Amino acid sequence: MFIKTNNQPRELLVWQELTTSEKCQFAYTDTADVCGGSYFRYKGQVYSLDEFFVTDSISGWDAVASQTAFSGIVIKLVQGGCESDVVVGRYAS
């Protein structure tokens, strides 16, 4: 499996920090649940942590979201004091 990442932490965002058009992508989301960051921007797209499945099958990564049968996005959460960031990568097999 090949994983490409720049290892740069990205800030987790809360609902209020998303633009109106970004919020439309998550019409299924209960907007009352806005505690903590659960969204991030990556390569011009916004992702929700809800889209990812926890995995221990990819060493060094916490969760994965498949985009095709052979590729997708991997993330690892990085704790820094009271805040969390996420490192994102693309995988292909």
JOSULSUL-V994478 format. One record per residue. N is the residue number from 1. RES is the residue in one letter. SS is DSSP state (a for helix, b for strand, c for the rest). BURIAL is + if it has 9 or more other ideal C-beta (glycine too) atoms within 8 Angstrom, else -. Layout:
BEGIN
n: [N;N]
res: [RES;RES]
ss: [SS;SS]
burial: [BURIAL;BURIAL]
END
This chain:
BEGIN
n: [1;2;3;4;5;6;7;8;9;10;11;12;13;14;15;16;17;18;19;20;21;22;23;24;25;26;27;28;29;30;31;32;33;34;35;36;37;38;39;40;41;42;43;44;45;46;47;48;49;50;51;52;53;54;55;56;57;58;59;60;61;62;63;64;65;66;67;68;69;70;71;72;73;74;75;76;77;78;79;80;81;82;83;84;85;86;87;88;89;90;91;92;93]
res: [M;F;I;K;T;N;N;Q;P;R;E;L;L;V;W;Q;E;L;T;T;S;E;K;C;Q;F;A;Y;T;D;T;A;D;V;C;G;G;S;Y;F;R;Y;K;G;Q;V;Y;S;L;D;E;F;F;V;T;D;S;I;S;G;W;D;A;V;A;S;Q;T;A;F;S;G;I;V;I;K;L;V;Q;G;G;C;E;S;D;V;V;V;G;R;Y;A;S]
ss: [c;b;b;b;c;c;c;c;c;b;b;c;b;c;a;a;a;c;c;a;a;a;a;a;c;c;c;c;c;c;c;c;c;c;c;c;c;c;b;b;b;b;c;c;b;b;b;b;a;a;a;c;b;b;c;c;c;c;c;c;c;c;b;b;b;b;c;c;c;c;b;b;b;b;b;b;b;b;b;b;c;c;b;b;b;b;b;b;b;b;b;b;c]
burial: [-;-;+;-;+;-;-;-;-;+;-;+;+;+;+;-;-;+;-;-;-;+;+;-;-;+;-;-;+;-;-;-;-;-;-;-;+;+;+;+;+;+;-;-;-;+;+;+;+;-;-;+;-;-;+;-;-;+;-;-;+;-;+;+;+;-;-;-;-;-;+;+;+;+;+;+;-;+;-;-;-;-;+;+;+;+;+;+;+;+;+;-;-]
END
